[in-house]
Amino acid sequence: GMGDHIAGLLLSAGIMAALFNAQRTGVGERVCINLLHTSIWDQAIMLQAAQYTEYGQKYPISRRTADNPFNCAYRCADGRFMQISMPPFDMFYPKFMPLIGRADLVGDPRYTMDNITKNELHPEFVDILTEGFEKKTAAEWDAILTEADIPHALLKSWEEVLEDEQAWANDVFYKMDYPTGNQRVLVCQPIFIGNDLPDYKIAPMLGEHSEEVLRGLGYTDEQLAELHEQGIYNPWDDLKAKHGG
């Protein structure tokens, strides 16, 4: 599904570009997208980096040897993982270390980003962070890190994402009611044009528009009745009855 979504967005962008060019030049274009290409394109940064074998680490990269220990996820006391994101390591260091109970390390020249990198101290420092995070639950860490204005996020399950307040506030989701009485949450497309939200409708049921399509092709009611009797097409009402609604 991820590849389908990316390909769909790129296809729509290509169509818009071709349409704009056609309006300017009067010449149409053929727009092509394929799933293989888009999935590779989405990983282009890693593929480019993989060619510079003399720099950095090869994938997969261990969390204990990642370049910046402040950009990793750590297990909390309740087994949940908390992701922290502090790219400017040295700027956040004196503010963050007291939060995990290691104020004694503030000002320690051993743990500057430059010294950690130069002396390959990543595993040692990651162990310090791991020990600190394991002392409190994810909820406790969320409160502490929020109060300290430390960029972080709980690694959520799919079910938790569906209840994410920020996602709902940003119109990421839409509740759809179905004729069966069920209600399900749909993920809205991420592109908004103007101020109005798109009008989401239920996809057509199997065979729902069969007769409408056939009439549009010129078939008469008599012909439709004959085709229906022969089982060449079935409207939704037939299928609904057959499968119990």
N, C-alpha and C positions, 0 to 999 in steps of 0.2 A: 503493500500500500504506500509506503514512503516514496518508492520510485515512481509510482503512478502519479502522486501528487506533484512531485517535482517536474515530471515530464509535462503534466497539464499546465502548470504555471509557465514553463518555458514556451510551450506551444502557443499559449495565449499572448505572451510577449512577442513571439515571432509573428503572429498574425497581425497584431497591432502595428508592428514596424513595417510589415509588408503593405498593409492597408494605407498607412501614412505615405509610404513611398509611391504607391499606386495613385493616390490623390494628387501627388506632386508631379508625377511623370506620365500618368496614364497607362503604365505598364504593370501588370500583375506579376506576382512571384509565387513559386511553389515553396511552401514551408514544411520542413521535415524535422521530426523529433523521434529519437528512439530511446528505449529504456536503458540499454547498455551504456550508451554515450552519456546520458544524464546521470546515471549512478556513478560513473567514473568521474565526471565533471564535478560532482558534489564532493569528491575526495581529492580534488586537484591539489590542494595545499600539501597534503601528505605525500602525494605522488611526486610533486616537485621536490619536496624536502628529501625524499628517499634517494634522489640522485646525487646528493652531496654527502657521500659516505664518510668524508673526512671530518664532518661536523656532527655534533649532537649524538643522540642514541638511536638505535634501530628499534622499530616496533616489533613486538609489543614492549612497552616501557613499564617497568615496575614502579609502583607508587613510591617505593623507598628510594628510588634513584631519579625521580622526576626532577627537572631543572629547578623548579620553585616549589618547595614544600608547602608554601602558603596557597597553592592552587590545587590542593588535593581534597579528597573526601576522607573523613575519619569516623570510625565506629564509636558510638556513644554507649553509655552504660546499659541502655535498654536494647541494644542491638541495631538501632537505626543509624544511618550514616548521614553526617552533616558535611556538605560541601562548603569550603571557604574559598574566597577568591580575592587575593591581595597581591596583584602583580608587582607593585612597588614594595618589595620585601622590606628593605631597610626603613622605609617610612612607617610601615605598620608595626614593625618589630617591637619597639618599646611600648606601644599601646596594647598589643595583643598578648605578649608573654605573661603579664600579670594576671590576665583572665584565666589562664590555665594553671595558675599557681606557681609560675616560674619567674616571679619578679627578680629573683636572684640572678637571672641571666641577662637582664637589661644592662646594656653597656659592655657585655662580654664580647671582645673583639673576635673570639673564635666563631661566633655565629652571625657574622655579616654575610650578605649574599656572595660577595666576592671571595671571602675566605672559605665559605662552604663549598663553592664551586672549585676553587683552586686546590683545596685539599680533599675533595670528594667526601665531604662530611654529611651528605644527604641522608644515608641510612641512620646515622646517629641522631640527627636532628628530627627526622620523621618519627623515630622511636620516642623522643621527648614529647612531641605533639600527640602521638597515639596514646601514651600513658595519661596525658592531661585530659584528653577528650573522654577516655573511658571512665572518668570519675563522676560524670553527670549524664543525665538523660538528654535526649534530643530536645524535649520541651524546655528543660532548664537551659541548655545551650542557646536555644532560639531566643529566650528572654535576655540572656547575658549579652549575646552578640548584637541583638537589636538595640539594646541600651547603649552599647559601646560604638554603635554605627559601624560594625564590621560587616562587609559584604558576605552573605552566606545564604544557603538554602538547604532545606531538608530534602533528601532524595526520596521522592514520593512514589507510591504505587499508582497504577492507572486509576484505581478507585478513588484515591485521594486527589488526584489531578482533576477528576470530574467534579469535585466539591471545592476546588480552589477559588477563594473569594476574589482574588485579583483577576483570575481568568474570566469569571462571570462579569466582573465590573468592566472588563475590556471587550465584552460581547464575543468571547471566543466560542461559547456554547449556545445551543438553542434547543428548547424542549419541544419535541414533536409528539402530538397525539395521533394515535392510529385507530382505524375503525375497529380493531380488535379490543380496544379499551386500554391497550398498553401505552405507556409514555416512555420515550427514549431520548437521550441527549445526543444531538448531532454536533459535530465540530464544524463551525462556520468557516467559509473560505476567508483567508487572511487579508484580502484586499478590499478596502472600503472606498467608494467614490461618492463624494458628497456627504451629507449628514444623515441620510436615511438608511436604515438597515435593510438588506435584501429581504424579499418576501419568500420565505421557505415553504415549499409545498411538498406533499407526499409524492413519491415517484409513482407513475402509473402501475396499476396491478397488471398481472400477466393477462394479456388479451383484452384489457379494458377498452382500448381504442381500435380493436380489430375492424369492426364494422365501419367506423368513421374513416379509417385509412382506405378500406376497400371501396367505399362510396366515393372517396376522393379520386380513386383510380378509374371510376366510371362504371362500377358494377351496380346493377339494379337490385331492388329488394328481392325480386324473384331469383336472381342469380345468387344472391347472398344466402337465401333460404336453401337453395340446392347445395351450395358449397358447405353450408353448415350441416346439412343432413348427411353429406358424404364424409364429414369429419375432417375436412380440409382446414377449417379454422374453428376456433372455439372462443366465444366472448368470455369475459370475466365471470359473468353470472353462472355459466356452465362449470367453470373451473372452481368457483367458490363453492357451489353445491357439491361437486365431486370430492373436494378436499375438506369439506366441513366448515367452510367459511374462513 
